[in-house]
Amino acid sequence: MKIWQERLDHLKRVIEADIANDDYFGVVLRVARGGTIVFDEAIGHAYAGGERPLQKDDVFSLFSVTKAFTNVLIMRAIEEGRFQLTTKVKDILPEFTGKPREDATFFHLITHQAGMPGVWSPKPGMFLDRLQELFDESIAHVHGTSQPGEKSDYSPLVNHVLMGMALVRTDPKGRNYQTLLYEDLFAPLGMDSTSMGLRPDLDARHVRPDMRGTVPIKHLSRNIEGDHALFEDPEVEAPHVGCASTCGDLWRFAEMLRREGELDGARILSPRMVRLARKVHTGDKPNELYKGVALRAGWQVPPANQGLGFQVRGSGVFQHLFGQLASPETFGNYGAGSTMFWIDPEADVTFSFLSAGVMPQAANIERCGKLSDIALSAML
């Protein structure tokens, strides 16, 4: 047996051991090198009771991996000349006034350096399912606390609400956010089981998120009752958390990025933009949100290592979702203790990971880093 296969078999055994230890319920994971799939497994169950084995085509709520789709459409809009990274947000969204936030550019938004606090909801108790309302309440209630560019503070909601509204406002076809996501990204990439809001035909395959007490807010929908009903509502337009997808579809998105913006003849971004996006643009600044996670866990505080929308591995030895073996330009996104993808350009590897049973932040970072390292160790 080849050494790489032995290590990938070990990866499966480690996941099985984690599940047996009740760290999480199950995983769907695809790993590929140079576009060739080398690991493609559904392991464990969808829910705590173990009554539903996971399937490879199960649909998961992506949480903040949704932001990756918004980021790519922002980069695409820049390539189309609708605005630039250096354009001030207020020039596209004139409601965005007041010092110091009105000095923020789209570069500040997409690198989490806009100077606004990292809030999970712009107003307590509000529905989080409509872009216009999210925008209006963000404008009214989330103000700048530091000069843009001064800090890197991960934005759970506001930055991507602003970017989503900018895409709608500048769309030459006048489409809503759901439609432009589908027509400009999901359909060209053949992501047939991906949608903003839970498309009705995906409902039967949907793995309802089990927050396990780890998510600090409710995700309320006006159409469906429940603390996290947003993830079941087909009418959602939430550019920060609202998408659902399969492991295979998320892998196709990651493959497009590995191929520097193109997949199966569909060109989404230019190679130049992808190369710029996977560079670190935040220097040595820590990520203020994850600085707290590191300190509480007793870890070294790592640099933020923000690219254009993507988290970038960077150099150095510290706890990281992408592990210790990933090359410095490895880039990707993650969501709420359960979802992640990354691309290692040097190893030519894509990693698409969706899991059931949301984990706390520090435990998830350790889990994802461990699994990423095992996968990369197989790429001999």
C-alpha positions in Angstrom: 0.0 0.0 0.0 1.2 3.5 -0.8 2.4 5.6 2.1 0.0 8.4 1.1 -3.0 6.0 1.3 -1.9 4.8 4.7 -1.9 8.3 5.9 -5.3 9.1 4.4 -6.7 5.9 6.1 -5.2 7.2 9.3 -7.1 10.5 8.7 -10.4 8.6 8.6 -9.5 6.7 11.8 -8.8 9.9 13.6 -12.1 11.4 12.6 -13.9 8.2 13.7 -12.1 8.4 17.1 -13.1 12.0 17.5 -16.8 11.1 16.8 -16.6 8.2 19.2 -15.3 10.6 21.8 -18.4 12.9 21.1 -16.3 15.8 20.0 -18.7 16.2 17.1 -21.3 14.0 15.3 -19.9 13.5 11.8 -18.0 14.8 8.9 -18.1 15.0 5.1 -14.6 15.6 3.8 -13.1 15.8 0.3 -9.4 16.3 -0.3 -7.8 16.5 -3.8 -4.4 17.1 -5.2 -3.9 18.7 -8.6 -7.7 18.3 -9.1 -7.6 14.5 -8.5 -9.7 13.5 -5.5 -7.8 11.3 -3.0 -10.2 11.3 -0.1 -14.0 11.5 -0.3 -15.8 10.3 2.8 -19.0 10.8 4.8 -18.2 9.6 8.3 -20.5 9.5 11.4 -24.0 10.9 11.8 -26.0 14.1 11.3 -27.3 14.3 14.8 -26.4 13.4 18.4 -28.6 10.3 18.5 -26.8 8.7 15.6 -30.0 7.8 13.9 -29.1 9.4 10.5 -25.7 8.4 8.9 -24.2 11.3 6.9 -24.2 11.0 3.1 -21.8 12.7 0.7 -24.5 14.8 -0.8 -25.9 16.1 2.5 -26.6 19.8 2.6 -25.1 21.8 5.4 -25.6 25.4 6.6 -22.3 27.1 5.8 -22.4 29.9 8.4 -19.5 32.3 7.7 -18.1 30.3 4.8 -21.0 32.3 3.1 -18.6 35.3 3.3 -16.3 33.6 0.8 -18.9 33.9 -1.9 -19.6 37.5 -1.1 -15.8 38.2 -1.1 -15.4 36.6 -4.6 -18.2 38.6 -6.0 -16.7 41.8 -4.6 -13.4 40.9 -6.3 -15.3 40.2 -9.5 -17.0 43.6 -9.3 -13.6 45.3 -8.9 -12.4 43.5 -12.0 -15.5 44.8 -13.8 -14.6 48.4 -12.7 -17.8 48.9 -10.6 -15.5 50.2 -7.8 -12.0 49.7 -6.6 -10.4 48.4 -3.4 -9.4 52.0 -2.7 -13.0 53.3 -3.2 -14.5 54.7 0.0 -17.6 52.7 1.0 -19.6 56.0 1.4 -19.1 56.7 -2.3 -21.2 53.6 -3.2 -23.4 53.6 0.0 -23.9 57.3 0.8 -25.8 56.4 4.0 -22.4 55.2 5.5 -21.5 58.4 7.1 -19.9 59.5 10.4 -16.3 59.6 11.6 -14.2 57.5 11.6 -16.1 54.8 9.8 -16.8 56.9 6.7 -13.1 56.8 5.9 -13.3 53.1 5.3 -12.6 51.7 1.9 -13.6 48.3 0.4 -10.1 47.2 1.1 -10.8 47.9 4.8 -14.1 45.9 4.7 -12.7 42.9 2.9 -9.6 42.6 5.2 -11.6 43.2 8.4 -9.9 46.5 9.1 -12.9 48.9 8.9 -12.7 50.1 12.5 -16.2 48.9 13.6 -16.8 46.5 16.5 -17.3 42.9 15.6 -21.0 42.5 16.4 -23.2 39.4 15.8 -26.3 41.5 15.3 -26.7 45.2 14.6 -29.7 45.4 17.0 -30.6 42.9 19.7 -33.4 40.5 18.9 -33.9 41.5 15.3 -34.5 39.2 12.4 -31.3 38.5 10.5 -32.9 37.3 7.2 -33.2 40.4 5.0 -30.4 42.3 3.5 -32.2 45.7 3.5 -33.0 45.5 7.2 -29.5 44.3 8.1 -28.1 47.2 6.1 -30.5 49.8 7.6 -29.8 48.6 11.2 -26.0 48.4 10.7 -26.0 52.0 9.4 -28.1 53.1 12.4 -26.4 51.2 15.2 -22.8 50.1 14.3 -20.4 53.0 14.4 -16.6 53.3 14.1 -14.6 52.8 17.2 -11.1 53.1 15.6 -9.6 54.6 12.5 -9.9 52.2 9.5 -6.7 50.3 9.0 -5.6 50.7 12.6 -6.8 47.2 13.8 -7.9 43.9 12.3 -11.1 43.0 14.0 -13.1 40.1 12.4 -16.5 41.3 11.4 -19.2 38.6 11.9 -21.9 40.5 10.1 -21.6 44.2 9.2 -18.7 44.3 6.7 -20.4 41.6 4.5 -23.8 43.2 4.8 -22.2 46.4 3.4 -20.5 44.5 0.7 -23.6 42.6 -0.2 -25.5 45.9 -0.5 -22.8 47.4 -2.6 -23.1 44.5 -5.0 -26.8 45.0 -5.3 -26.6 48.8 -5.7 -23.9 48.5 -8.5 -25.4 45.5 -10.3 -26.0 46.5 -13.9 -28.9 44.0 -14.2 -30.6 45.3 -11.0 -30.8 41.8 -9.5 -31.4 41.0 -5.8 -28.7 39.3 -3.8 -30.0 35.7 -4.1 -30.2 36.0 -7.9 -26.8 37.5 -8.5 -25.2 34.9 -6.3 -26.8 32.1 -8.3 -26.3 33.6 -11.8 -22.7 34.9 -11.3 -21.2 32.2 -9.1 -23.2 29.0 -8.3 -24.6 28.3 -11.8 -21.3 28.9 -13.7 -19.4 26.7 -11.3 -22.0 23.9 -11.4 -22.7 24.3 -7.7 -26.2 22.8 -8.2 -26.8 22.0 -4.5 -25.8 25.5 -3.2 -28.2 28.4 -2.5 -28.6 31.6 -0.5 -31.4 30.6 1.9 -32.3 26.9 2.0 -33.8 26.2 -1.4 -36.9 24.0 -0.9 -35.5 21.1 -3.0 -32.5 20.9 -0.7 -34.6 20.7 2.5 -34.7 16.9 2.7 -30.9 16.6 2.6 -30.3 19.5 5.0 -28.4 18.7 8.2 -30.0 21.0 10.8 -27.2 22.8 12.7 -26.9 21.6 16.3 -25.3 24.6 18.1 -24.5 22.6 21.2 -24.5 25.9 23.2 -21.5 27.3 21.3 -23.1 30.1 19.2 -23.6 33.3 21.1 -26.7 34.6 19.3 -30.0 33.5 17.8 -30.5 33.5 14.0 -34.1 34.5 13.8 -36.3 34.3 10.7 -39.6 36.1 10.3 -41.1 33.1 8.4 -40.2 30.1 10.6 -40.1 29.8 14.4 -36.9 28.7 16.2 -33.7 30.2 17.6 -31.8 29.4 14.4 -34.6 29.1 11.9 -32.7 31.4 9.5 -30.9 28.3 8.3 -34.1 26.6 7.3 -35.7 29.6 5.5 -35.6 29.7 1.7 -36.1 33.5 1.5 -33.0 34.5 3.4 -30.6 37.2 2.0 -27.8 37.3 4.6 -24.4 37.8 2.9 -22.5 36.9 6.0 -24.1 33.5 7.0 -27.1 32.6 4.8 -25.8 29.9 2.3 -26.2 26.2 2.3 -24.1 23.7 0.3 -22.7 20.3 0.0 -19.1 19.2 0.4 -18.8 18.5 -3.3 -20.1 21.9 -4.3 -17.8 23.7 -1.8 -14.9 21.7 -3.3 -15.8 23.0 -6.8 -15.6 26.5 -5.4 -12.2 25.8 -3.9 -11.1 24.1 -7.1 -11.9 27.3 -9.0 -9.6 29.2 -6.6 -6.9 26.6 -6.9 -7.0 27.0 -10.6 -6.7 30.8 -10.1 -10.2 31.8 -10.9 -11.5 29.3 -13.5 -13.2 25.9 -13.5 -14.5 23.9 -16.5 -14.3 26.9 -18.7 -16.1 29.3 -16.4 -13.8 32.2 -15.5 -14.9 33.9 -12.3 -11.7 35.8 -11.3 -8.4 36.6 -13.0 -5.2 34.9 -11.8 -3.9 38.3 -10.7 -6.8 38.9 -8.4 -6.5 35.4 -6.8 -2.8 35.9 -6.3 -3.4 39.2 -4.6 -6.2 37.8 -2.5 -4.0 35.1 -1.0 -1.4 37.5 0.3 -1.4 38.7 3.9 -2.6 42.3 4.0 -2.8 42.9 7.8 0.9 42.8 8.7 1.6 41.6 12.2 -1.7 42.8 13.7 -3.6 40.3 15.7 -7.2 39.6 14.9 -8.9 41.2 17.9 -11.7 38.6 18.1 -9.4 35.6 17.9 -6.9 37.2 20.2 -9.4 36.6 22.9 -9.9 33.0 21.9 -6.1 32.4 22.0 -5.7 34.1 25.4 -8.5 32.1 27.0 -7.0 28.9 25.6 -3.5 29.8 26.8 -2.1 30.0 23.3 0.4 32.3 21.7 -1.6 35.1 20.0 -1.2 34.6 16.3 -1.3 37.4 13.6 -4.6 38.0 11.9 -3.1 37.0 8.5 -6.1 38.4 6.5 -6.0 38.3 2.7 -8.7 39.8 0.6 -11.6 38.1 2.3 -9.7 34.9 2.9 -7.8 33.8 6.0 -4.2 33.1 5.0 -1.9 30.7 6.8 1.2 32.9 6.8 4.5 31.8 8.4 5.3 30.9 12.0 4.3 28.1 14.4 1.0 28.8 16.2 -2.5 27.2 16.5 -4.2 27.6 13.1 -7.3 26.1 11.4 -5.1 25.1 8.4 -2.5 23.4 10.6 1.3 23.7 10.8 2.2 22.0 7.5 0.3 24.3 5.2 2.4 26.6 3.0 2.4 30.4 3.8 -0.1 31.3 1.0 -2.6 28.6 1.9 -5.9 30.4 2.0 -9.6 29.7 2.8 -12.5 30.4 5.0 -14.3 28.8 8.0 -17.7 29.0 9.7 -19.0 28.6 13.3 -17.1 25.6 14.5 -18.2 23.3 11.7 -17.4 24.3 8.1 -14.1 25.1 6.3 -12.3 24.9 3.0 -8.7 25.8 2.1 -6.3 25.7 -0.8 -2.6 25.2 -0.5 -1.1 26.5 -3.8 2.3 25.0 -3.1 1.1 21.5 -2.3 -1.6 21.9 -5.0 -4.2 20.6 -2.6 -7.9 21.5 -1.9 -9.6 20.6 1.3 -13.5 20.8 1.7 -14.9 20.1 5.1 -18.4 20.1 6.6 -19.2 18.8 10.0 -22.3 18.1 12.2 -22.3 19.2 15.8 -20.9 22.8 16.2 -17.8 23.0 18.3 -16.4 25.8 20.5 -13.9 28.1 18.8 -10.7 26.9 20.4 -11.6 23.2 20.1 -12.6 23.6 16.5 -9.3 25.4 15.7 -7.4 22.4 17.2 -9.6 19.9 15.4 -9.3 21.5 12.0 -5.6 22.1 12.4 -5.0 18.5 13.3 -7.0 17.1 10.4 -5.4 19.5 7.9 -1.9 18.4 9.0 -2.8 14.7 8.6 -4.1 15.4 5.1 -1.0 17.4 4.1 1.3 14.8 5.5 -0.1 12.4 2.9 1.0 14.7 0.0 4.4 13.2 -0.3 
